[in-house]
Amino acid sequence: MSRQQLILRLALPSALALFGAVACGGSSSSSGGGGGGGSGSSGATFTYGTAADPITMDPAYVSDGESLRVAAMLYDTVVGLKAGTTDVVPELATKWSSTDSQNWTFTIRPGVKFTDGTALDAKAICANFDRWYNFKGLQQSPSVSYYWSTVFGGFATQDNKDVPQTSLYKSCDAPDATTVNIHLTAPSSSFLAGLALPAFSIESPTALQKYGADQVSGSADTPKFTGSYGTQHPTGSGPFMVKSYTPGDKLVMVANPNYWGPKPTVSTLIFKAIAQATDRRQALESGEIQGYDNADPGDINTLKSEGDQILYRPAFNVGYVGINQAKPPLNNIKVRQAIAYALNRQALVTAKYAPGSVVAKEFMPPNLFGYNPNVTTYNYDPNKAKQLLAQSGNPHPSIDFWYPTDVSRPYMPDPAANFQAFKSDLEAVGFKVTAKSAPWNPDYISKVDAGDAGLYLLGWTGDFGDPDDFIGVFFGSKQPAWGFNNTKIFDELKAAKQETDQTKRIADYEQANADIMNFLPGVPYVHTSPAIALAPGWKGFVPSPVGIDKTLGYLTK
């Protein structure tokens, strides 16, 4: 991945490197994933423009980048990521060990407290794991607890047929205040890296109960978090805590004076929701904000000419057209192949993405181990698409095509433009396309995850440096969004996740990528290096490949 002089390169850890970390753990003097140095707050206020509000500030219930970025400022995880990389480093745990990749022991940093004054000790960590494992009813829906079901699988009781019926998680015990033992039902080579996900942030058990965190109502496609925890009382141990939150306007955080790690240099951190990239650019120019994510490629030269800084995230994402096979005729492989050949992906990437963006051939980025350069490809060929539709027996199939509104994403800066381009491509070969749209927050993601959409635009920014976080998340189990039950692919990905020999693991993922692109559950179309715009003079920001930007709290000017 490369783009201009400011692009950072991502050094992805191999599974062997992770096992090396398992052997030696980490130093208790490490600041973990906390960000930069600094002896205390400078009194500075920094306002960051985001594409959307957090769905909730209870990270157990979210899978979107906007919510996870907020969670990373409020909470800590058992292990973290080194700034600017996907390297696993100490956070709440100072060291860890495992002899079989199935039973893990973590030494927990002593003396850490939640912002409500209660102790963040080994029992509190086990209480969080047991909370997730014991989710019930609607809490088990993939649209509610997405990361638990994709990383750990099932729950203590199986109330939802759309999630795996067995769980990777077995139990957690705390023999003393600083020791946590986590037991899995099978070996896992991606477990340690997965713990760095903000979705597995450690939250105050006292506050979770006091403010009704487990009160979830509504439906799978429109869940409602009726307790006040996620909107008014999120309680973690991170570098910041919430001062005020006005949905549709801004979330105001202040530095946590009792933070165990390096004290933030920013005293007030504000996330301001501005859906359109053009509006975010204007807010930067007016001084309303001092930085923003997902700068529109067309604005970059203008911003540079005005003296603003442009930084780039390492390319660690994929944009794709999802295909829900539970919606006929999308269950017909020839129809899916026709979609793939009909889409002029190169034309879209050339017209709508910044230089350095590339057409995707599979569902994970090329700089991740297990990428297979020899998968079946579907180059733009409208005549072949027409032939395939004729062979399917349905030369003019009707399909619903969904896209999100009121948002821009790193892999999709302008969803409406992508939709219009692809809609024209599909109609040109004979498809009858009905446009469907919904606001990103809260409707679009919930509807897709619940299986309501047929064809849809979506994408993914990786959370940690392992193929399981891409194709394992997408295709490791039956999910309503994809609407298929391919046990061959499920079993391949399960075996790859458990394999501890790195050479074999690479081969397993290469084979899985080949089988996925033959089965064609969707059409990947772009990998990007998203741009971040900062006002002049601000220093210390290290773009995270996974969008978890704790260094925002450590900026100086």
C-alpha positions as CSV (number, residue, x, y, z in Angstrom):
1,M,0.0,0.0,0.0
2,S,1.4,3.4,-0.9
3,R,0.0,6.9,-1.5
4,Q,2.1,10.1,-1.4
5,Q,4.7,10.9,1.2
6,L,2.5,10.9,4.3
7,I,1.2,7.3,3.9
8,L,2.1,5.0,6.8
9,R,2.9,1.4,6.2
10,L,1.3,-1.2,8.2
11,A,3.5,-4.0,9.6
12,L,1.0,-6.8,10.3
13,P,2.0,-9.2,13.0
14,S,2.1,-12.9,12.0
15,A,0.6,-15.5,14.2
16,L,4.1,-16.5,15.1
17,A,4.8,-13.0,16.4
18,L,1.7,-13.3,18.5
19,F,2.8,-16.6,19.9
20,G,6.1,-14.9,20.8
21,A,4.2,-12.3,22.7
22,V,2.3,-15.1,24.5
23,A,5.6,-16.6,25.6
24,C,7.0,-13.4,27.1
25,G,3.9,-11.3,27.7
26,G,4.6,-7.6,28.1
27,S,6.3,-5.2,30.4
28,S,4.3,-3.7,33.2
29,S,5.9,-0.4,32.5
30,S,4.4,-0.2,29.1
31,S,1.7,2.3,28.4
32,G,-0.1,-0.2,26.2
33,G,-2.4,1.3,23.6
34,G,-2.9,4.5,25.5
35,G,-1.3,6.7,22.9
36,G,1.3,9.3,23.4
37,G,3.2,10.6,26.4
38,G,2.6,13.7,28.3
39,S,2.6,14.4,32.0
40,G,-0.8,15.9,32.1
41,S,-3.5,17.9,30.4
42,S,-2.5,21.1,28.7
43,G,-6.0,22.6,28.8
44,A,-6.4,22.2,25.1
45,T,-9.8,21.5,23.5
46,F,-9.9,19.5,20.3
47,T,-13.0,18.9,18.2
48,Y,-13.1,16.0,15.8
49,G,-15.7,15.8,13.0
50,T,-17.2,12.3,12.7
51,A,-19.6,10.9,10.1
52,A,-22.2,9.8,12.6
53,D,-23.2,9.7,16.3
54,P,-22.2,6.5,18.3
55,I,-25.1,4.1,18.2
56,T,-24.6,3.6,21.9
57,M,-21.7,4.1,24.3
58,D,-22.0,0.5,25.5
59,P,-19.4,-1.1,23.2
60,A,-20.8,-4.6,23.7
61,Y,-23.7,-3.6,21.4
62,V,-21.9,-1.9,18.5
63,S,-19.9,-2.9,15.4
64,D,-19.5,0.5,13.6
65,G,-16.3,2.5,13.6
66,E,-17.9,5.7,14.9
67,S,-19.1,4.0,18.1
68,L,-15.9,2.0,18.5
69,R,-13.7,5.1,18.3
70,V,-15.7,6.6,21.1
71,A,-15.4,3.4,23.2
72,A,-11.6,3.4,22.8
73,M,-11.5,6.8,24.6
74,L,-13.8,5.8,27.5
75,Y,-12.7,2.3,28.2
76,D,-9.7,-0.1,28.3
77,T,-9.4,-3.6,27.0
78,V,-7.4,-6.5,28.4
79,V,-4.8,-6.1,25.7
80,G,-4.4,-3.1,23.3
81,L,-2.8,-2.2,20.0
82,K,0.4,-0.2,19.5
83,A,-0.5,3.2,18.0
84,G,-0.5,3.1,14.2
85,T,-0.3,-0.7,14.0
86,T,-2.1,-3.9,14.8
87,D,0.6,-5.1,17.1
88,V,-0.8,-6.5,20.4
89,V,0.6,-4.7,23.5
90,P,-0.3,-4.7,27.2
91,E,-3.2,-2.6,28.4
92,L,-5.2,-3.8,31.5
93,A,-3.1,-7.0,31.4
94,T,0.6,-6.5,31.9
95,K,1.5,-10.0,30.7
96,W,-0.1,-13.2,29.6
97,S,0.7,-16.8,28.8
98,S,-0.8,-20.0,27.3
99,T,0.7,-23.4,26.6
100,D,-2.1,-24.7,24.4
101,S,-3.8,-21.5,22.9
102,Q,-7.0,-22.7,24.7
103,N,-6.3,-21.8,28.4
104,W,-5.0,-18.3,29.0
105,T,-3.7,-16.6,32.1
106,F,-3.5,-12.8,32.3
107,T,-1.8,-10.7,35.0
108,I,-3.9,-7.6,35.6
109,R,-2.5,-4.1,36.3
110,P,-3.1,-3.4,40.0
111,G,-4.8,-0.4,41.4
112,V,-6.9,0.5,38.3
113,K,-10.3,2.0,39.0
114,F,-13.4,2.8,37.0
115,T,-14.5,6.4,36.8
116,D,-17.3,5.5,39.4
117,G,-14.6,4.7,41.9
118,T,-15.1,0.9,41.9
119,A,-12.1,-1.4,41.4
120,L,-11.2,-2.7,38.0
121,D,-9.8,-6.0,39.2
122,A,-9.8,-9.6,38.0
123,K,-13.4,-10.2,39.2
124,A,-14.6,-7.2,37.2
125,I,-13.0,-8.6,34.1
126,C,-14.6,-12.0,34.6
127,A,-17.9,-10.2,35.3
128,N,-17.7,-8.6,31.8
129,F,-17.0,-11.9,30.0
130,D,-19.8,-13.6,31.9
131,R,-22.2,-10.7,31.0
132,W,-21.5,-11.1,27.3
133,Y,-21.7,-14.9,27.4
134,N,-25.1,-14.7,29.3
135,F,-26.8,-12.3,26.9
136,K,-30.3,-13.5,26.3
137,G,-33.1,-13.0,23.7
138,L,-32.7,-9.9,21.6
139,Q,-29.2,-9.3,23.0
140,Q,-28.1,-12.4,21.1
141,S,-29.1,-10.9,17.7
142,P,-26.1,-10.3,15.4
143,S,-27.4,-6.7,14.9
144,V,-27.0,-6.2,18.7
145,S,-24.0,-8.2,19.9
146,Y,-22.2,-8.6,16.6
147,Y,-18.7,-9.0,17.8
148,W,-19.4,-11.6,20.4
149,S,-21.2,-13.8,18.0
150,T,-18.5,-13.5,15.3
151,V,-15.5,-13.8,17.6
152,F,-16.8,-16.1,20.3
153,G,-19.8,-17.7,18.7
154,G,-22.7,-18.8,20.9
155,F,-24.1,-18.0,24.3
156,A,-24.8,-19.8,27.6
157,T,-28.4,-20.3,26.4
158,Q,-29.1,-20.5,22.7
159,D,-32.0,-18.1,22.0
160,N,-31.2,-17.1,18.4
161,K,-30.9,-19.6,15.6
162,D,-28.9,-17.0,13.5
163,V,-25.8,-17.2,15.7
164,P,-23.4,-20.2,16.2
165,Q,-24.8,-22.8,18.6
166,T,-21.5,-23.4,20.3
167,S,-19.2,-20.9,21.9
168,L,-15.5,-20.5,21.8
169,Y,-15.8,-19.1,25.4
170,K,-16.0,-21.6,28.2
171,S,-15.3,-19.8,31.5
172,C,-13.4,-17.1,33.4
173,D,-12.1,-17.3,36.9
174,A,-10.2,-14.9,39.2
175,P,-8.1,-16.7,41.8
176,D,-6.9,-13.3,43.1
177,A,-7.3,-9.6,42.3
178,T,-4.6,-9.5,39.6
179,T,-5.0,-12.9,37.9
180,V,-7.6,-13.8,35.3
181,N,-7.8,-17.3,33.7
182,I,-9.9,-17.5,30.5
183,H,-10.7,-20.9,29.3
184,L,-11.8,-21.6,25.7
185,T,-13.6,-24.6,24.3
186,A,-11.0,-25.0,21.5
187,P,-7.6,-23.6,20.6
188,S,-7.7,-20.2,18.9
189,S,-4.9,-18.4,17.1
190,S,-6.8,-15.2,16.9
191,F,-8.2,-15.0,20.4
192,L,-5.4,-12.7,21.8
193,A,-5.7,-10.2,19.0
194,G,-9.5,-10.3,19.2
195,L,-9.3,-9.1,22.9
196,A,-8.1,-5.7,21.6
197,L,-11.5,-5.0,20.0
198,P,-13.2,-2.1,21.8
199,A,-16.4,-4.2,21.7
200,F,-14.7,-6.2,24.5
201,S,-14.0,-3.1,26.6
202,I,-14.1,-3.7,30.3
203,E,-17.0,-1.8,31.9
204,S,-18.0,-1.2,35.5
205,P,-20.2,-4.1,36.6
206,T,-21.8,-1.7,39.2
207,A,-22.7,0.9,36.6
208,L,-23.9,-1.6,34.1
209,Q,-26.5,-2.9,36.6
210,K,-27.4,0.4,38.1
211,Y,-28.2,2.1,34.8
212,G,-29.9,-0.8,33.0
213,A,-27.3,-1.7,30.4
214,D,-29.0,-5.0,29.7
215,Q,-32.4,-3.4,28.9
216,V,-32.8,-4.0,25.2
217,S,-36.2,-3.9,23.4
218,G,-37.5,-3.4,19.9
219,S,-36.6,-5.9,17.2
220,A,-33.4,-7.2,15.6
221,D,-33.5,-4.6,12.8
222,T,-34.4,-1.7,15.2
223,P,-33.1,-2.5,18.6
224,K,-33.7,0.0,21.4
225,F,-31.4,0.4,24.4
226,T,-33.9,1.6,27.0
227,G,-31.5,1.8,29.9
228,S,-29.6,5.0,30.5
229,Y,-26.1,3.4,30.7
230,G,-25.2,3.8,27.0
231,T,-26.5,7.3,26.5
232,Q,-25.8,9.0,29.9
233,H,-23.6,6.8,32.2
234,P,-20.9,4.9,30.3
235,T,-18.4,3.9,32.9
236,G,-14.9,2.7,32.0
237,S,-11.3,3.3,33.1
238,G,-10.0,5.0,29.9
239,P,-8.3,8.3,29.4
240,F,-11.6,10.2,29.0
241,M,-15.0,10.3,30.5
242,V,-18.3,11.8,29.3
243,K,-19.3,15.3,30.3
244,S,-22.3,15.7,28.0
245,Y,-23.9,14.1,25.0
246,T,-26.4,15.7,22.6
247,P,-27.4,13.2,19.9
248,G,-27.3,14.9,16.5
249,D,-24.8,17.5,17.7
250,K,-21.9,16.5,19.8
251,L,-20.4,14.3,22.5
252,V,-18.2,16.1,25.0
253,M,-15.5,14.2,26.9
254,V,-13.1,15.5,29.6
255,A,-9.8,13.9,30.6
256,N,-10.0,11.3,33.3
257,P,-7.8,12.8,36.2
258,N,-7.3,9.3,37.7
259,Y,-6.3,7.5,34.5
260,W,-3.7,4.9,35.2
261,G,-1.7,5.6,32.0
262,P,-0.1,8.7,30.5
263,K,-2.4,11.6,31.2
264,P,-4.1,13.1,28.1
265,T,-2.7,16.3,26.8
266,V,-6.1,17.4,25.6
267,S,-8.4,18.4,28.5
268,T,-11.7,18.4,26.4
269,L,-12.2,16.1,23.5
270,I,-15.4,16.7,21.4
271,F,-16.8,14.4,18.7
272,K,-19.1,16.4,16.5
273,A,-21.4,14.4,14.1
274,I,-21.3,15.9,10.6
275,A,-22.7,13.4,8.0
276,Q,-21.3,14.8,4.8
277,A,-17.6,15.1,4.0
278,T,-18.1,18.5,2.3
279,D,-19.8,19.9,5.5
280,R,-16.9,18.5,7.6
281,R,-14.4,20.3,5.3
282,Q,-16.3,23.6,5.7
283,A,-16.4,23.1,9.5
284,L,-12.6,22.7,9.5
285,E,-12.1,25.7,7.3
286,S,-14.3,27.8,9.6
287,G,-12.5,26.6,12.8
288,E,-15.6,24.8,14.1
289,I,-13.6,21.6,14.2
290,Q,-9.9,20.9,14.2
291,G,-9.9,17.6,12.4
292,Y,-12.1,15.0,10.7
293,D,-12.1,11.6,9.4
294,N,-12.8,10.3,5.8
295,A,-11.9,13.4,3.9
296,D,-13.4,13.4,0.5
297,P,-10.7,12.6,-2.2
298,G,-11.9,15.6,-4.1
299,D,-11.2,18.0,-1.2
300,I,-7.7,16.9,-0.5
301,N,-5.9,19.3,-2.8
302,T,-8.0,22.2,-1.6
303,L,-7.2,21.4,2.0
304,K,-3.5,21.1,1.3
305,S,-3.5,24.5,-0.5
306,E,-5.1,26.0,2.6
307,G,-2.3,24.7,4.8
308,D,-4.2,21.9,6.4
309,Q,-2.5,18.6,7.2
310,I,-3.5,15.4,5.4
311,L,-2.6,12.1,6.9
312,Y,-3.5,8.6,5.7
313,R,-4.5,5.5,7.5
314,P,-2.7,2.3,6.4
315,A,-4.9,0.4,3.9
316,F,-6.7,-2.1,6.0
317,N,-10.2,-2.3,4.7
318,V,-12.5,-3.6,2.0
319,G,-15.7,-2.1,0.4
320,Y,-18.1,-4.7,-1.0
321,V,-21.5,-5.3,-2.5
322,G,-23.1,-7.8,-0.2
323,I,-25.5,-10.5,-1.6
324,N,-28.1,-12.0,0.6
325,Q,-28.8,-15.5,-0.8
326,A,-32.0,-15.8,1.3
327,K,-33.5,-13.4,-1.2
328,P,-34.2,-15.1,-4.5
329,P,-32.9,-14.9,-7.3
330,L,-29.7,-14.1,-5.4
331,N,-29.4,-17.8,-4.4
332,N,-28.6,-18.6,-8.0
333,I,-24.9,-18.7,-8.6
334,K,-25.2,-17.6,-12.2
335,V,-27.1,-14.5,-11.0
336,R,-24.4,-13.7,-8.5
337,Q,-21.7,-14.2,-11.2
338,A,-23.7,-11.9,-13.5
339,I,-23.7,-9.2,-10.8
340,A,-19.9,-9.6,-10.4
341,Y,-19.2,-9.3,-14.2
342,A,-21.7,-6.4,-14.6
343,L,-20.0,-4.1,-12.1
344,N,-17.5,-1.7,-13.5
345,R,-15.4,-1.6,-10.4
346,Q,-12.3,0.0,-11.9
347,A,-14.3,2.8,-13.4
348,L,-15.8,3.6,-10.0
349,V,-12.5,3.4,-8.2
350,T,-10.9,5.7,-10.8
351,A,-13.7,8.2,-10.7
352,K,-14.6,8.4,-7.0
353,Y,-11.5,7.4,-5.0
354,A,-8.2,9.0,-4.4
355,P,-5.1,7.8,-6.1
356,G,-3.7,4.7,-4.4
357,S,-7.1,3.1,-4.0
358,V,-7.2,-0.3,-5.7
359,V,-9.8,-2.7,-7.0
360,A,-10.4,-5.5,-4.5
361,K,-10.2,-9.1,-5.7
362,E,-11.2,-10.7,-2.4
363,F,-12.6,-9.9,1.0
364,M,-9.3,-9.1,2.8
365,P,-6.5,-6.6,2.0
366,P,-3.3,-7.8,0.1
367,N,-1.0,-7.0,3.0
368,L,-2.6,-9.6,5.3
369,F,-1.2,-13.1,5.5
370,G,-3.4,-15.7,3.8
371,Y,-4.3,-13.4,0.9
372,N,-4.5,-15.4,-2.3
373,P,-3.5,-13.6,-5.5
374,N,-4.9,-16.5,-7.6
375,V,-8.5,-16.4,-6.7
376,T,-11.2,-16.4,-9.4
377,T,-11.6,-12.8,-10.6
378,Y,-14.6,-11.2,-12.3
379,N,-13.4,-8.4,-14.6
380,Y,-15.9,-6.1,-16.1
381,D,-17.7,-8.0,-18.9
382,P,-21.3,-6.9,-19.5
383,N,-21.8,-9.4,-22.4
384,K,-20.8,-12.3,-20.1
385,A,-23.2,-10.9,-17.5
386,K,-26.0,-11.0,-20.0
387,Q,-25.1,-14.6,-21.0
388,L,-25.1,-15.7,-17.4
389,L,-28.5,-14.2,-16.8
390,A,-29.9,-16.0,-19.9
391,Q,-28.4,-19.3,-18.6
392,S,-30.0,-18.7,-15.2
393,G,-33.4,-18.8,-16.8
394,N,-34.2,-15.2,-15.6
395,P,-32.7,-12.7,-18.1
396,H,-34.4,-9.7,-16.3
397,P,-34.3,-10.5,-12.6
398,S,-35.8,-8.0,-10.1
399,I,-33.6,-7.1,-7.1
400,D,-33.7,-4.6,-4.3
401,F,-30.4,-2.7,-3.9
402,W,-29.8,-1.0,-0.6
403,Y,-27.4,1.9,0.3
404,P,-26.9,4.0,3.4
405,T,-27.7,7.7,3.7
406,D,-26.3,10.4,6.0
407,V,-22.9,8.9,6.3
408,S,-19.5,8.5,4.6
409,R,-17.3,5.6,5.3
410,P,-13.5,5.0,4.8
411,Y,-14.3,2.4,2.1
412,M,-17.3,4.4,0.8
413,P,-16.9,8.2,1.0
414,D,-20.1,8.8,-1.2
415,P,-22.5,5.8,-0.9
416,A,-25.1,7.4,-3.2
417,A,-22.6,7.9,-6.0
418,N,-21.4,4.2,-5.6
419,F,-25.0,3.1,-5.7
420,Q,-25.9,5.1,-8.8
421,A,-22.9,3.8,-10.7
422,F,-23.5,0.2,-9.8
423,K,-27.3,0.5,-10.4
424,S,-26.6,1.7,-14.0
425,D,-24.2,-1.2,-14.5
426,L,-26.7,-3.7,-13.4
427,E,-29.6,-2.2,-15.4
428,A,-27.4,-2.2,-18.5
429,V,-27.2,-6.0,-18.5
430,G,-30.9,-6.6,-17.7
431,F,-31.5,-6.3,-14.0
432,K,-34.5,-4.5,-12.7
433,V,-33.3,-2.6,-9.7
434,T,-35.4,-1.1,-7.0
435,A,-33.5,1.4,-4.9
436,K,-33.7,1.1,-1.1
437,S,-32.0,3.3,1.4
438,A,-32.0,4.0,5.1
439,P,-30.0,6.3,7.5
440,W,-26.8,4.7,8.6
441,N,-27.7,5.3,12.3
442,P,-29.6,3.5,13.5
443,D,-31.5,1.8,10.7
444,Y,-29.2,0.7,7.9
445,I,-26.7,-1.5,9.7
446,S,-29.5,-3.1,11.8
447,K,-31.5,-3.9,8.7
448,V,-28.6,-5.4,6.9
449,D,-27.4,-7.4,9.9
450,A,-31.0,-8.7,10.4
451,G,-31.2,-9.9,6.8
452,D,-33.7,-7.4,5.4
453,A,-31.5,-6.3,2.5
454,G,-31.0,-8.2,-0.7
455,L,-28.1,-6.5,-2.5
456,Y,-26.4,-3.9,-0.4
457,L,-23.4,-1.6,-0.1
458,L,-21.2,-2.2,2.9
459,G,-17.6,-2.6,3.9
460,W,-15.2,-3.3,6.7
461,T,-12.2,-1.8,8.4
462,G,-10.1,-4.5,10.1
463,D,-9.9,-4.5,13.9
464,F,-6.7,-6.6,14.3
465,G,-4.0,-8.2,12.1
466,D,-5.5,-11.6,11.4
467,P,-7.6,-13.0,8.5
468,D,-10.1,-14.2,11.0
469,D,-11.1,-10.6,11.5
470,F,-12.0,-10.3,7.8
471,I,-13.2,-13.5,6.2
472,G,-13.7,-15.2,9.6
473,V,-16.1,-12.4,10.7
474,F,-17.9,-12.4,7.3
475,F,-18.1,-16.1,6.5
476,G,-17.2,-18.1,9.6
477,S,-20.8,-18.9,10.5
478,K,-24.3,-18.6,9.2
479,Q,-25.4,-14.9,9.3
480,P,-28.7,-13.3,8.2
481,A,-26.9,-10.6,6.2
482,W,-25.4,-13.2,3.8
483,G,-28.3,-15.7,4.0
484,F,-26.4,-18.9,3.2
485,N,-25.3,-22.1,5.0
486,N,-22.1,-23.3,3.4
487,T,-20.6,-25.8,5.9
488,K,-17.5,-26.3,3.8
489,I,-16.5,-22.7,4.1
490,F,-17.5,-22.5,7.8
491,D,-15.4,-25.6,8.5
492,E,-12.4,-24.3,6.6
493,L,-12.4,-21.0,8.5
494,K,-12.9,-22.8,11.9
495,A,-9.9,-25.0,11.2
496,A,-7.8,-22.0,10.1
497,K,-8.7,-20.1,13.2
498,Q,-7.6,-23.0,15.4
499,E,-4.4,-23.9,13.5
500,T,-1.3,-23.0,15.4
501,D,1.3,-23.8,12.7
502,Q,1.7,-20.5,10.8
503,T,2.7,-22.1,7.4
504,K,-0.4,-24.4,7.5
505,R,-2.6,-21.5,8.6
506,I,-1.5,-19.3,5.7
507,A,-2.4,-22.2,3.3
508,D,-5.7,-22.7,5.0
509,Y,-6.7,-19.1,4.5
510,E,-5.5,-19.0,0.9
511,Q,-7.7,-22.0,0.2
512,A,-10.7,-20.4,2.0
513,N,-10.3,-17.2,0.0
514,A,-10.3,-19.3,-3.2
515,D,-13.5,-21.1,-2.2
516,I,-15.2,-17.9,-1.1
517,M,-14.6,-16.2,-4.4
518,N,-15.9,-19.3,-6.3
519,F,-19.0,-19.4,-4.1
520,L,-19.3,-15.6,-4.5
521,P,-21.3,-14.4,-1.5
522,G,-20.6,-10.8,-2.5
523,V,-18.5,-8.7,-4.7
524,P,-15.5,-6.9,-3.1
525,Y,-14.6,-3.8,-5.1
526,V,-12.1,-1.5,-3.3
527,H,-9.3,-1.2,-0.8
528,T,-8.5,2.4,0.3
529,S,-6.2,4.4,2.5
530,P,-8.7,6.8,4.2
531,A,-7.6,10.4,4.5
532,I,-7.7,12.4,7.8
533,A,-7.6,16.2,7.7
534,L,-6.1,18.2,10.6
535,A,-5.9,21.9,11.1
536,P,-2.4,23.4,11.0
537,G,-0.1,23.1,14.0
538,W,-1.6,20.1,15.7
539,K,1.0,17.3,16.4
540,G,1.0,13.8,17.7
541,F,-1.8,12.1,15.7
542,V,-0.9,8.6,14.6
543,P,-3.5,7.2,12.2
544,S,-4.8,3.8,13.3
545,P,-5.3,1.2,10.6
546,V,-8.4,0.0,12.5
547,G,-9.7,3.5,13.3
548,I,-9.2,3.3,17.0
549,D,-7.5,6.7,17.5
550,K,-6.5,7.0,21.1
551,T,-3.8,9.4,20.1
552,L,-6.5,12.1,19.6
553,G,-6.3,12.6,23.3
554,Y,-2.6,13.2,23.2
555,L,-2.4,16.0,20.6
556,T,-0.4,19.1,21.2
557,K,-0.2,22.5,19.5
